[in-house]
């Protein structure tokens, strides 16, 4: 859902967008993945070696299998990115993560927490690759649904958060896309960083 909304935002901004689903990245061989994505990114270019590419990863494993969660994360966040970096002059990557991975959320399975922790490790290790600028955005609450599609419980929770922070401090899909594009397009982007992007919500002390 988040990925499709980001694609819509990017297309509205006139960006050339190539989409790869989680299933495609997990099941296709290396040659198949790259042979399909390169023409979409580069059009009629003969060589890709002098090209800068931006990549936003918005995948998420939803099952309970810990080994599967970690294996899928390595395949997508590490292996695919490493392979793509070999054919680009500069590859800029933003991984959309979650602050939940740094805590124990009893509503989420163990597998989710481990895969989110693994994302951070992979992003840190990315500084080993000189032409790769890879960073992670840790998200907390943000506006995923328009009011017309949100549940009553979700709307009430968002109202409380907005009252606490101020309505314009809550990230939206548009602001997440803007921030991701800014990281990708800046002249000298950071590398290997985990950046908390939640409007300051996580700074409030919670009472239990």
C-alpha positions in Angstrom: 0.0 0.0 0.0 2.7 2.5 1.0 4.8 1.5 -2.0 1.9 2.1 -4.5 1.2 5.6 -2.9 4.9 6.5 -3.3 4.9 5.5 -6.9 1.9 7.7 -7.5 3.7 10.6 -5.9 6.8 10.1 -7.9 4.9 9.9 -11.2 3.0 13.1 -10.3 6.5 14.7 -10.0 7.4 13.5 -13.4 10.0 11.0 -12.3 10.9 7.9 -14.4 9.7 5.0 -12.3 10.5 1.3 -12.6 8.5 -1.0 -10.2 9.7 -4.3 -8.9 7.4 -6.2 -6.6 8.7 -8.2 -3.6 7.7 -11.5 -5.3 9.7 -10.6 -8.4 12.8 -9.8 -6.5 12.6 -13.0 -4.5 11.8 -15.4 -7.3 13.7 -14.0 -10.3 17.3 -14.8 -11.1 19.9 -11.9 -11.0 20.0 -11.6 -14.8 16.2 -11.5 -15.0 15.9 -8.8 -12.4 18.5 -6.5 -13.9 17.5 -7.1 -17.6 13.9 -6.0 -16.8 14.7 -3.0 -14.6 17.5 -1.5 -16.7 15.4 -0.6 -19.8 12.7 0.9 -17.6 15.2 3.1 -15.8 17.5 4.1 -18.7 15.3 4.0 -21.8 17.4 3.8 -24.9 20.8 4.3 -23.2 23.4 2.0 -24.5 25.5 2.1 -21.3 24.4 2.4 -17.7 27.8 2.8 -16.1 27.6 6.6 -16.0 24.1 6.8 -14.7 22.9 7.8 -11.2 19.9 5.7 -9.9 17.6 6.2 -7.0 15.9 3.3 -5.2 13.2 3.4 -2.6 12.5 0.1 -0.8 9.1 -0.1 0.8 8.7 -3.9 1.2 7.6 -5.8 4.4 7.4 -9.4 5.3 4.1 -10.2 7.0 4.5 -13.8 8.1 5.7 -15.5 11.3 8.6 -17.5 9.9 11.8 -16.0 11.3 14.2 -17.8 8.9 12.0 -16.7 5.9 11.8 -13.1 7.1 15.6 -12.9 7.4 16.3 -14.6 4.1 13.9 -12.4 2.3 15.4 -9.3 3.8 18.9 -10.3 2.7 17.7 -11.1 -0.8 15.9 -7.7 -1.2 17.7 -5.1 1.0 21.2 -6.5 0.5 21.7 -8.8 -2.6 19.5 -6.9 -5.0 21.0 -3.5 -4.0 24.5 -4.8 -4.2 23.9 -6.2 -7.7 22.3 -3.0 -8.9 25.2 -1.0 -7.6 27.6 -2.9 -9.9 25.9 -1.4 -13.0 25.5 2.2 -11.8 27.9 5.1 -11.4 26.1 6.1 -8.2 23.2 4.3 -6.5 21.2 6.1 -3.9 18.9 4.0 -1.8 16.3 4.8 0.9 15.0 1.9 2.9 11.6 2.6 4.6 11.8 1.0 8.0 9.9 1.2 11.3 10.7 2.4 14.8 8.8 -0.7 15.9 11.9 -2.8 15.0 13.7 -1.0 17.8 11.1 -2.0 20.5 9.1 -5.0 21.5 5.6 -4.6 20.0 3.5 -7.6 21.2 1.1 -7.0 18.3 3.9 -7.8 15.8 5.6 -11.2 15.4 9.3 -11.8 16.3 10.1 -12.2 12.6 9.1 -8.6 12.0 11.4 -7.2 14.7 14.4 -9.3 13.5 14.0 -8.3 9.9 13.8 -4.6 10.8 17.0 -4.9 12.9 18.6 -6.7 10.0 17.7 -3.8 7.7 19.7 -1.4 9.9 22.7 -3.7 9.9 22.6 -4.0 6.1 22.4 -0.2 5.7 25.4 0.2 8.0 27.4 -2.3 6.0 26.6 -0.5 2.8 29.4 2.0 3.4 31.8 -0.7 2.2 30.6 0.0 -1.4 32.0 3.3 -2.6 29.3 4.2 -5.1 26.4 3.3 -2.8 24.7 5.9 -0.7 22.2 3.9 1.3 20.1 5.2 4.3 17.1 4.1 6.3 14.1 6.1 7.3 12.6 4.9 10.6 8.9 5.6 10.5 6.5 5.7 13.4 2.9 7.0 13.0 2.2 8.7 9.6 -1.0 9.3 7.6 -1.4 6.1 5.6 -5.1 6.4 4.8 -7.4 9.3 3.8 -10.3 9.8 6.2 -12.7 8.1 3.7 -10.8 4.8 3.9 -9.6 5.0 7.6 -11.2 3.0 10.4 -12.8 4.9 13.3 -10.1 3.7 15.6 -7.3 4.9 13.3 -8.9 8.3 12.9 -9.2 8.7 16.7 -5.6 7.7 17.2 -4.4 10.2 14.5 -6.5 12.9 16.0 -4.8 12.4 19.4 -1.3 12.4 17.9 -2.0 15.6 15.9 -3.2 17.3 19.0 0.0 16.3 20.8 2.4 17.3 18.1 0.5 19.8 16.0 -1.4 18.8 12.8 1.4 19.7 10.4 4.1 17.7 12.2 2.7 14.2 11.3 4.5 12.7 8.2 2.4 12.0 5.2 3.1 9.8 2.2 3.9 13.0 0.3 6.4 14.2 2.9 8.0 10.8 3.1 8.4 10.8 -0.7 9.8 14.3 -0.6 12.3 13.4 2.1 13.4 10.2 0.2 13.8 12.2 -3.0 15.9 14.8 -1.2 18.2 12.1 0.2 18.5 10.6 -3.3 19.0 13.8 -5.2 21.4 15.8 -3.0 24.9 16.3 -4.3 26.6 14.5 -1.4 24.0 12.3 0.4 24.8 10.6 3.7 25.8 7.0 3.8 24.8 4.2 6.2 22.5 6.3 8.4 19.3 5.5 10.2 17.2 8.6 10.3 14.1 8.9 12.5 11.3 10.6 10.7 8.2 10.8 12.9 7.5 14.4 13.5 9.0 14.2 17.0 6.4 11.7 18.4 9.0 9.3 19.7 10.5 12.1 21.9 7.4 12.2 24.1 7.7 10.2 27.3 4.8 7.8 27.5 3.0 7.0 30.7 2.2 3.4 31.6 
